[in-house]
């Protein structure tokens, strides 16, 4: 199980702190996300979405949807009937809603304020559930991914994209330097919440990756779980079937 790392030194629950953090950085989030990843985050999202091409899901739930980038990419690549995005940050959802309006995709993509551990959907609702860079922020990891399993239809697929920990020299050393020194410095320069970008490497370090994460998926009931490392393990795609 992952250690409990929180964005701020407060007594508030982790999910409340995470919501505050993303509300604070929502306006600069997209810019910094693309800038700090050198644009590679776009390629990683495409690779994760390609895990669903064979299934061609009609109804998709995007958990921790943020500003909607993963869902928009899925809409383009998979042509589902509808994607529903949920997030605990109203600030991030406001950005997503702006994008939806500008792209005239309101009939295909809707966003809702919601808790990943208490999804307000019936059992067996969605053909696929996706999460991009969100499971690290769950207050209770097992509860969150178990509720994702609950709302999946039998045979439905979960695709989770998340940062992991590279183990190969010199990628491991370069990754550590970039994440612990460059990322917080750039985040502090452009964002009004510097702590958000020091929380990022801390949360990645504390989070189970590779087989440790698929073991959690197995524990809550997913079948055929797999871990696919990207970029020497900087990021990983996890999949599982209900």
N, C-alpha and C positions, 0 to 999 in steps of 0.2 A: 504494500500500500504506500502511496506517496506521502511525504511529509507535508505538514500543514504550513505553507508559506503564504503570507498575506502581503498585500501591497503596502499597507501602512501599519504603524505601531499603534493600533487602536484596539479597543475591546469589542468593537462591532464584529459581527459574523463576517467570514471571508467573502461571501457572496455580496454583502452590502458594500464592502470595501472595493471589490472588483467593479461593481456597478458605478460607484463614485469615480474610480480611476478612469474607466472608459468614458464616462460623461465628461470628465476633465480633458481628455485627449481626443475626443471625437472629431474635432475640426481639423486636426493635423494628422490623424491616424493614417489615412490613405497615403498621403505624401510620404510620411516617415516609413511606413511599411514597405513601399516600393523602393525608397531611397536606401534604406538600411540593408535591404536584401539584394541590392543592385539589380532589381527587376526579376530576379530568379524566382520570386514567390509566384509570379504568373505561370511559369513553367511547372512549378510544383502543383499548383491547383489543377492545371490541365491534366497532369499525370494522375492525380487522385480521382478526378471526374471520369477519366478513361476506364477506371475500375467498374463503372456502371454501364458502359456501352453495350455489353452483351445483354444485360438485364432490361435495358430501356424502360426504366421505371416511369409510371404515369404520375404518381403522387409522391413528392419528395418533401421531407422535413429537414430544414437546415438549422441545426441547433447552434447557438452562439453565432448567429448570422452576422452580427456586427454591422458594417456598412453595406453588406450584401454582395461583395465581389465574388465570393465562391458561388453563390446562387445564380448570379448573372452569367457566370461562365458555364454553369450547369445548364441553364436555360438555352444557351447558344449551342452547346455541344450535344445535349441529350433530347431536346425538344419535348419535355414532359408536358402533361396537361396543366400542372400547377406545382409551384414550390411555395411552401409556407416557411417563413423564417421567424425564429424566436430568439430573443436576447433579453438580458436583464438590464441593459443600458438604454434608456430612452434617448440619450444623446446620439448613440450610434444608430439607433433605429430611425431617428429623424433624418440623418444623412442618407440612409438606405431609402427612405420614403421619397426624398427629393430626387434621387436617381431614378426610382420607379416612375415618378411623374414625368420627368424629362424624357424618359425612354418609352413612355406610354405602354407600360407593361403591367398595369394594375390588374388586368384579368388573368395574368400568368404568375404573378409574384406578389404575395402579401406578407407583411411583417406584423408581429405581435410582441408586446412586452410579455415575458414569461420566464419562469424558473426552470432550468434544465432538469432539476431533480423532481419537479412536480409538473410535468407536461400536461397541459389542459386539453388532451385529446383522448378519444376512446382507444381501447386496446385494438390492435390489428388494423390500424388506419392507413399506414403509409407503405409504399413499395420499397422505399429506401430512406435511410436517415444519414445525414452527413454532418460532420463537424470539422471545421478548419481552424486550428490553433485555439481551440476553446476548452478542451477537456482538462488542460492544466489548471484552469481557473475554477473548476468545479469544487465546491466545498466538500462534498462527499463523492469521490470518484465512482465507487461501486454503485451508489444509489443513482447517480446521473446516467451512467451507461446502461444500468438495468432498466431505467424508465424509457430510455431510447429503444431498448429491446421490446418493452411492453407494447409500444405504439407501432412497431413494425408488424407487417402482415407475415404470416407463416411463409418461410422461404424468402422473405425480404432481406435486403443486404444493408449493412452499416459500413460506411467508409469514413475513417477518421484520419485527418492529416494533422501531424503534430511535430514540433521540434523534438529532437532526440539528442543523444550524446555520441559524437564520433569518437572512435577509439584508435584510429590509424594515424601514425606520425607522417607528416607534420600537420595534418588537418586538425587533429585534436588540439594542438598547441595554438594554431592560428585562430581556430574557432574560439578558444578560451579567451585569447587576447581581444578579439573583435567584440565578443559578446559582453565581456566584463569591463572593457575600457572605452572602445569606440562607440558602441551603442548607447551607453548612458550619457556620454559626452554630447553626442549629436542630439539625443533626445532632450537633454537639458537645454540645448541651444534653441531648438525649434518648438518645444512643447512647454506649456505652462506647468506641467507636472513631471518634474525630473524623476521622481520616485518610480513612476510607471516603467521607466526604461532601465532601472536597476533591479526592479522586481522581475523583469523578464528573464535575465540569466539565472536568478535565484530560483525561480519557479521551474525552469527547465532542468536545473541541476537536481532538484528534489523530486522530479517526476519520474515514474518508472518508464523505461523505454525498451523496445525490442521484445524479447520473450517475457520480460517482467510485466509488460502491459498486456500482451495477449493472454497471459495467465489470469489477469483480472477479468478480461473478457470471457475467458473460459469459465471462470468461477461463477459469473452471474448468468450463464446460460447460452452464450453465443456458440455456434458450431463453425467448424472449418476456419478458425481464426488464422490470419497470416500477418506477418510484418514485412514490409518492403522498404528497406532503407534507400534514401536518396542522397546524392552528393556526399558519399562516404559516411552517411549516418547523421548528417546535420539535421535532416528531417526524415520522417518515416510516414508511410501510409499503412494503416491498419484496417483490415477488413474482417467481417464476421457475418454469419448467416443465422437467421432465426429458424 
